[in-house]
Amino acid sequence: MKRHLSLPLFLAGGMLWAHPMGNFSVSHYSRIEVTGTGANIRYVLDLAEIPTFELLQQWKLDAGSSQDALDRAAAVQARKWSRNLKIMADGRPQKPELEHAAAALDKGAGGMSILRVTADLRVACAPGKLTYEDGNFPDRAGWKEIVVAAGDGAELEAASPAGADCSKELKAYPQDPLAAPPQDLKGSAVWRGTAAPLVSEAAPVPAAPAPSTAVTQPGQTGAGMVVKGDFLSRLLHQGDIGWGMMLAGMVVAFGLGAIHALSPGHGKTIVAAYLVGARGTARHAAFLGAMVTFTHTISVFFLGFVTLFLSRYVLPEKIYPVLGAISGLSIVWIGAMLFFQRMRAAKGKGHTDHHHHHHGDGGLVHDHGDGHVHSHVPEGEISLGSLVALGASGGLVPCPSALVLLLSSVALGRVALGLTLLVAFSLGLAVVLMGIGMMVLYAKHLLPDSQRSATNLAFRYLPVASAAVIVCAGVLMTGVALGVIRPFAGI
C-alpha cells in the first residue's frame, strides 16, 4: 500500500474497536463438556490492550519474549485463575486440574499487545449436577460466554446457559453492532452416564490454539478510536521520522480528537445550554477550549501514571467512574446555581449590572488604584469557576484511545512523539467544543432583541430552561459514571 494513502484510509477505518467493549476489556469464554467420568473445561481469557500491558508487567515479559516464556507464565497464571473458579459437583467443591495452557500475543490499538490465554482444565467427578462460577475479573467489562456440551459417555438432561457457541472461543465475535454481549459468569449442567461411550454431535475440545491464531474483531463502532494498524500506530513504530511525517501525524491526531469529540458526551450539550441566555463572548469559547485541552491532557497523564506504576493497587478503569462522578456533580452544581440566578432574573429579581460583581473571581478582578477595574477573566456573566468546571466536564475523563497512544509511546521509548500526538488529539477535541460555543453565540443573534424577548414569556424563561438542561445532563453523567443509569443496557 502506498504511504500517501494511509491518512484517508485511517480516517475511514478509524471507526472500529479493537475489542468488543473497549481497551480495558477482559472477555471470558468457558466451554464445559461433561463426560462419563467428569468434565473438561476450556477456559479462555481475551485481554485488551490495557489489561495486557498490566499483566505483562507482572510477568516481567514483553512482546519480544519467547513463546516458551509466555506459555510458562500463562501456565502459572492459569493455575491462579483456576482457584477463582467455583466448581461444585452434587454440592461438593471440586478443584480443577490444569492439563495445558498457552498464551497468544497479537497487535492491538496503537501497536500495543493484546493477549489471549487458553487453559484446559479437568474435573474428575461422577455424573450428576455440576455448577460453575467464574470469579476472575468480575468488574471488568467484556464478552462473558459459557457453553455447555455433552462429551463421551454422557447425556445432558439440563444445561444453563443453553445457548450455542457464539464467539468460537473468542476468535470470531458476532458482527452485529446492536447485539448485547453475553454476561454469563455462572453455569450448570445436569447429566447422566450412558451405557457405552457416545460421541456427541458437538466436537470434542480441541487442543490449545497456536499463538498465531487470528481473531476476528466485532463490528462495534466508536468515533475517533485508535485501532490496530492505523496511521498513528504505524507512525509510532517507524524508525526515523521527518518533519513531514511528524506534521502528518499531528494532523491525523487532531482530526481523531475532533471526530472523537462528536461522539456522545464531552459536554457538547452542556456548553450549548450554558451559553444560551448567558452573555457569552468568543473569549469565553476560547477559554473553554483551552481548559478542555489542559484537563484532557493532564487526566491522560494521570491515568497513564496509574497504569504504569500503581496498577497493582488500583485498577485504572476504577478511576473512570470517580472522574465521571466528579465531572457530573460539578455540572449539577453549576446548573443549579444558574437555574436560581436565571429564575430570579426572569422574575425581575436579579441584579441588572453584572460589571459591579467582582467576588468569586479568584482575585483575577482588581483595581489598579486609578478607579479603573481590570479583569483577567473574559467579560460577561460567566464566572471563572464555571468555565473551569465546564472545561473539566469536557476533558476530565480521558478516552481510552488517548491512554493507548501514551502507553504505546512509553513502551516504544518515543515519549516526546507520543506527547506531541496526545496534545494534538486534545486540541482537536477542544476545537470542536469551541466551534459549538461559537455556533451558539452566533445563533443567539437570530433571536429577538432584549426588549421584545423580555415581553415574551417563552424567550424570558429560555435561559432558565437551559440551566435545567445542564442540571439534568449533570445528573445523567453522574448516574452513568456510578453505574446507576445504564443507557444501553437494553440494547
C-alpha positions in Angstrom: 0.0 0.0 0.0 1.4 3.4 -0.9 2.2 5.5 2.1 0.3 8.6 0.9 -2.9 6.6 1.1 -2.5 6.0 4.8 -4.3 9.1 6.1 -7.6 8.8 4.3 -7.7 5.0 4.9 -7.0 5.7 8.6 -9.9 8.2 8.8 -12.2 5.8 7.1 -11.1 2.8 9.1 -10.9 4.5 12.5 -14.4 3.6 13.5 -13.6 0.0 14.6 -13.0 -1.0 18.2 -10.0 -3.2 18.9 -12.2 -5.2 21.4 -16.0 -5.5 21.8 -16.1 -3.4 24.9 -13.0 -1.2 24.7 -9.3 -1.1 25.5 -9.9 -2.0 29.2 -12.0 -5.1 28.5 -11.3 -8.7 29.5 -13.5 -11.2 27.7 -14.3 -14.6 29.2 -15.2 -17.9 27.5 -15.9 -21.2 29.3 -16.8 -24.4 27.5 -17.9 -27.1 29.9 -18.0 -30.6 28.3 -19.4 -33.2 30.7 -18.3 -36.8 30.2 -18.9 -40.2 31.8 -16.0 -39.5 34.3 -16.3 -35.8 34.9 -16.0 -32.5 33.0 -13.5 -31.0 30.6 -13.3 -27.2 30.7 -11.8 -25.0 28.0 -11.2 -21.6 29.7 -10.2 -18.6 27.6 -9.5 -15.1 28.6 -9.0 -12.4 25.9 -7.3 -9.3 27.3 -7.5 -6.0 25.6 -4.6 -3.5 25.4 -4.6 -2.1 29.0 -5.0 -5.3 31.0 -2.5 -7.0 28.7 0.0 -4.2 29.4 -0.6 -4.7 33.2 -0.3 -8.5 33.1 2.9 -8.5 31.0 4.4 -6.1 33.6 3.5 -8.6 36.3 5.1 -11.4 34.3 8.2 -9.2 33.6 7.8 -10.1 29.9 7.0 -8.1 26.7 6.1 -8.6 23.1 9.6 -9.7 22.3 9.6 -12.6 24.8 9.9 -16.2 23.6 6.8 -18.4 23.2 8.2 -20.8 25.8 8.4 -18.0 28.3 4.9 -16.8 27.6 3.5 -20.3 27.9 5.2 -20.9 31.2 3.9 -17.6 32.6 0.4 -18.5 31.2 0.5 -21.9 33.0 1.4 -20.2 36.3 -1.3 -17.6 35.8 -3.9 -20.2 34.7 -3.4 -22.1 38.0 -4.1 -18.8 39.9 -7.2 -18.1 37.8 -8.4 -21.7 38.3 -8.6 -21.1 42.0 -11.2 -18.4 41.3 -13.4 -20.9 39.5 -16.1 -22.1 42.0 -17.0 -25.6 40.8 -19.4 -27.9 42.7 -20.3 -31.5 41.8 -23.5 -32.6 43.6 -22.9 -30.0 46.3 -19.2 -30.9 46.8 -16.5 -28.4 45.9 -14.1 -29.5 43.2 -10.5 -28.4 42.4 -9.9 -28.3 38.7 -6.6 -29.8 37.4 -4.7 -27.8 34.8 -3.8 -30.0 31.8 -2.5 -27.4 29.4 -2.1 -23.7 29.0 -0.9 -21.4 26.1 -0.6 -17.7 25.5 -1.1 -15.9 22.2 0.1 -12.3 21.7 -1.2 -10.1 18.8 -1.0 -6.4 17.9 -3.8 -4.2 19.1 -4.6 -0.5 19.0 -1.6 1.8 18.9 0.7 -1.2 18.3 0.2 -2.3 21.8 -0.1 -6.1 22.5 -3.3 -8.0 23.2 -3.2 -11.3 25.0 -5.3 -14.5 24.7 -4.7 -17.2 27.3 -6.2 -20.6 26.8 -6.3 -23.2 29.6 -7.6 -26.8 29.5 -8.9 -27.9 32.9 -10.2 -31.3 34.1 -12.7 -32.0 36.9 -13.0 -35.7 37.9 -16.5 -36.5 39.2 -19.4 -38.8 38.7 -22.4 -37.8 36.5 -24.9 -35.7 38.3 -25.2 -32.0 38.7 -22.3 -29.6 38.3 -22.4 -25.8 39.0 -19.8 -23.4 37.7 -19.0 -19.8 38.6 -16.2 -17.7 37.1 -14.7 -15.3 39.7 -11.9 -13.8 37.7 -12.1 -10.1 36.7 -15.7 -9.7 37.9 -15.7 -5.9 37.4 -14.0 -5.8 34.0 -16.2 -5.1 31.0 -16.1 -7.7 28.3 -17.7 -10.6 26.5 -18.6 -13.3 29.0 -19.8 -16.5 27.5 -20.4 -20.1 28.9 -21.2 -23.1 26.6 -22.3 -26.4 28.0 -22.0 -29.6 25.9 -22.1 -33.4 26.3 -19.0 -35.5 25.5 -18.1 -39.2 25.6 -20.2 -41.3 27.8 -22.6 -38.5 28.9 -26.1 -37.4 28.0 -27.2 -33.9 29.0 -30.5 -33.5 30.8 -30.4 -29.8 31.6 -27.9 -27.0 30.8 -27.6 -23.4 31.7 -26.9 -21.3 29.8 -28.4 -23.2 26.9 -27.1 -21.2 24.0 -24.7 -22.2 21.3 -21.1 -21.1 20.9 -21.4 -17.6 19.6 -17.8 -16.4 19.6 -15.9 -19.6 18.6 -13.8 -19.4 21.7 -13.5 -15.6 21.4 -11.9 -15.9 18.0 -14.8 -14.6 15.9 -17.1 -12.2 17.8 -20.5 -11.6 16.2 -20.5 -8.6 13.9 -24.0 -7.2 14.8 -23.2 -3.8 16.4 -26.6 -3.8 18.2 -26.1 -7.2 19.8 -25.6 -7.0 23.5 -22.6 -9.2 24.6 -23.4 -12.0 26.9 -22.6 -11.5 30.6 -22.7 -15.1 31.8 -20.3 -16.0 34.6 -22.4 -18.8 36.1 -23.4 -22.1 34.5 -24.7 -25.5 35.4 -25.2 -29.0 33.9 -27.2 -32.0 34.8 -26.2 -35.2 33.0 -26.2 -38.9 33.3 -23.7 -41.5 32.1 -24.5 -43.7 29.1 -24.1 -47.5 29.0 -21.4 -47.2 26.3 -19.3 -44.1 25.3 -21.0 -41.9 22.8 -19.6 -39.3 20.5 -21.6 -36.1 20.9 -22.6 -34.0 18.0 -20.5 -31.2 19.5 -16.9 -31.5 18.6 -14.6 -32.5 21.4 -12.5 -29.8 23.0 -9.6 -29.2 20.6 -6.0 -28.6 21.6 -5.0 -25.1 22.5 -4.5 -22.9 19.5 -1.2 -21.8 18.2 -0.1 -18.3 19.1 -0.7 -17.1 15.6 -4.5 -17.8 15.7 -6.2 -14.9 14.1 -9.1 -13.2 15.9 -12.0 -11.6 14.0 -12.9 -8.4 15.9 -16.5 -7.4 16.2 -18.1 -4.6 14.1 -18.6 -2.2 17.0 -18.2 1.4 16.2 -16.6 4.2 18.2 -15.9 7.6 16.6 -12.3 8.7 16.9 -10.7 5.5 18.1 -7.1 4.5 17.8 -7.2 1.0 16.3 -4.9 -1.8 15.2 -2.7 -1.0 12.2 -3.9 2.6 11.8 -1.7 5.5 10.7 -0.7 6.6 14.3 0.1 3.0 15.3 2.4 2.6 12.3 3.9 6.1 12.8 5.0 5.2 16.4 6.7 2.1 15.1 8.6 3.7 12.3 12.3 4.3 12.6 13.3 7.8 11.5 10.5 10.3 11.2 11.0 13.5 9.3 9.1 16.8 9.8 6.7 15.9 7.1 5.6 12.7 8.8 5.5 14.4 12.1 3.2 17.0 10.8 1.0 14.4 9.1 0.8 12.5 12.4 -0.3 15.7 14.2 -2.9 16.4 11.6 -4.3 12.9 12.0 -4.3 13.1 15.8 -6.0 16.4 15.6 -8.7 15.0 13.3 -9.1 12.0 15.5 -9.7 14.2 18.5 -12.2 16.3 16.6 -14.1 13.1 15.5 -14.0 11.8 19.0 -15.5 15.0 20.3 -18.5 14.5 18.1 -19.3 11.1 19.8 -21.8 11.1 22.7 -20.7 13.0 25.7 -17.8 15.5 26.1 -20.1 18.3 27.3 -21.4 19.5 23.9 -25.0 19.8 25.2 -23.8 21.4 28.4 -21.7 24.0 26.5 -24.6 24.9 24.3 -27.1 25.1 27.2 -24.7 27.1 29.3 -24.2 29.8 26.7 -27.9 30.1 25.9 -29.2 33.1 27.8 -25.7 34.0 29.1 -23.7 37.0 28.0 -21.1 34.8 26.4 -18.4 36.0 24.1 -15.9 34.5 21.7 -13.3 34.8 24.5 -15.4 32.5 26.7 -15.5 29.9 24.0 -11.7 30.2 23.5 -11.1 30.0 27.3 -13.3 26.9 27.4 -11.4 25.2 24.7 -8.1 25.9 26.4 -9.5 24.3 29.6 -10.7 21.2 27.8 -7.2 20.8 26.2 -5.5 21.2 29.6 -7.7 18.9 31.6 -7.9 16.2 29.0 -4.1 16.1 28.6 -3.5 16.1 32.4 -6.1 13.4 33.0 -4.4 11.1 30.4 -1.0 11.7 32.1 -2.5 10.9 35.5 -4.2 7.7 34.3 -1.0 6.7 32.4 1.0 7.1 35.6 -1.5 4.9 37.5 -1.3 2.2 34.8 2.5 2.2 34.7 3.2 2.3 38.5 0.1 1.8 40.6 -2.0 -0.8 38.7 -1.3 -3.4 41.5 -3.0 -1.2 44.0 -5.8 0.5 41.9 -7.2 -0.5 38.6 -7.1 2.4 36.1 -10.7 1.7 35.0 -11.8 2.2 38.6 -10.7 5.8 38.3 -13.0 6.4 35.4 -16.3 6.4 37.4 -14.7 8.7 40.0 -13.6 11.2 37.4 -17.0 10.9 35.7 -18.8 11.5 39.0 -16.7 14.5 39.9 -17.4 15.9 36.5 -21.1 15.2 36.7 -21.5 16.7 40.2 -19.7 19.8 39.2 -22.1 20.2 36.3 -25.1 19.7 38.6 -23.7 22.4 40.9 -23.2 24.9 38.0 -26.6 24.2 36.6 -28.3 24.6 39.9 -26.6 27.9 40.6 -27.5 29.1 37.1 -31.1 27.9 37.5 -31.7 30.0 40.6 -29.9 33.0 39.2 -31.7 33.0 35.9 -35.1 32.3 37.6 -34.6 35.4 39.7 -33.6 37.4 36.7 -36.6 36.2 34.8 -38.9 37.2 37.6 -37.2 40.6 37.7 -35.4 40.0 41.0 -31.9 39.6 39.6 -29.1 42.2 39.5 -29.1 44.3 36.4 -25.5 45.4 36.5 -23.1 42.4 36.3 -20.0 44.5 36.0 -20.1 45.5 39.7 -19.9 42.0 41.0 -16.2 41.1 41.5 -16.5 38.5 44.2 -15.9 34.8 43.2 -13.3 35.6 40.5 -10.4 34.3 42.5 -8.5 37.6 42.7 -8.5 38.0 38.9 -10.5 41.2 39.1 -8.7 44.1 40.7 -8.4 47.8 40.9 -5.2 49.4 39.7 -5.7 52.4 42.0 -6.9 54.8 39.4 -10.5 53.9 39.6 -10.3 51.5 36.7 -11.3 47.9 37.4 -9.4 45.4 35.3 -10.3 41.8 34.8 -8.2 38.9 33.5 -11.4 36.8 33.0 -13.3 37.2 29.8 -16.1 39.7 30.1 -19.7 38.6 30.6 -21.9 37.0 33.3 -19.9 33.8 33.1 -17.5 33.2 36.1 -14.1 31.7 36.0 -15.1 28.9 38.2 -18.0 27.8 35.9 -15.7 28.0 32.9 -13.1 25.8 34.6 -15.8 23.3 35.6 -17.2 23.2 32.1 -13.7 22.6 30.7 -13.3 19.8 33.2 -16.6 18.2 32.1 -15.3 18.0 28.5 -11.7 16.9 29.3 -11.6 15.4 32.8 -12.5 11.8 31.7 -9.8 10.7 29.3 -10.7 8.5 26.4 -9.1 5.1 26.2 -7.5 5.8 22.8 -5.5 8.7 24.2 -4.3 6.4 27.0 -3.3 3.7 24.5 -1.4 6.3 22.5 0.5 7.4 25.6 1.3 3.9 26.8 2.4 2.8 23.4 4.8 5.7 23.0 6.2 4.9 26.5 6.7 1.3 25.7 8.5 2.1 22.5 10.7 4.8 24.1 9.2 7.6 22.0 7.7 9.6 24.7 8.2 13.0 23.0 6.3 11.8 19.9 3.5 10.3 21.9 3.1 13.6 23.9 3.0 15.6 20.8 0.3 13.4 19.3 -1.6 13.5 22.5 -1.6 17.3 22.7 -2.8 17.4 19.0 -5.6 14.9 19.9 -6.7 17.1 22.8 -6.6 20.2 20.6 -8.9 18.6 18.1 -11.3 17.8 20.9 -11.2 21.4 22.2 -11.6 23.0 18.8 -14.9 21.1 18.3 -16.2 22.4 21.7 -15.1 25.9 20.8 -16.8 25.7 17.5 -20.1 24.6 19.1 -19.8 27.5 21.5 -19.2 29.9 18.6 -22.2 28.5 16.8 -24.4 29.0 19.8 -23.2 32.6 20.2 -23.9 33.3 16.5 -27.4 31.7 16.7 -28.3 34.0 19.6 -28.1 36.9 17.2 -31.0 35.4 15.4 -33.3 35.7 18.4 -35.4 38.8 19.1 -33.8 41.8 20.8 -33.8 42.0 24.6 -36.8 44.3 24.7 -39.0 42.0 22.7 -37.8 38.9 24.4 -38.4 40.5 27.8 -42.1 40.7 27.0 -42.3 37.2 25.6 -42.7 34.6 28.3 -41.0 31.8 26.3 -37.9 33.8 25.5 -37.6 35.2 29.0 -37.6 31.7 30.5 -35.3 30.2 27.8 -32.2 30.7 29.9 -33.9 29.1 32.9 -34.8 26.1 30.7 -31.2 25.8 29.5 -30.0 25.8 33.1 -32.4 23.0 33.9 -30.9 21.1 30.9 -27.5 21.5 32.5 -28.7 20.1 35.8 -30.3 17.1 34.0 -27.2 16.4 32.0 -25.1 16.5 35.1 -27.4 14.1 36.9 -27.2 11.8 33.9 -23.4 12.0 33.7 -23.2 11.2 37.4 -25.6 8.3 37.2 -23.8 6.8 34.2 -20.4 7.1 35.9 -21.6 5.4 39.1 -23.4 2.7 37.2 -26.9 3.7 38.5 -28.0 4.6 35.0 -27.2 2.2 32.1 -28.4 3.9 28.9 -27.5 1.0 26.6 -28.4 -1.9 29.0 -31.4 -2.9 26.9 -29.7 -2.9 23.5 
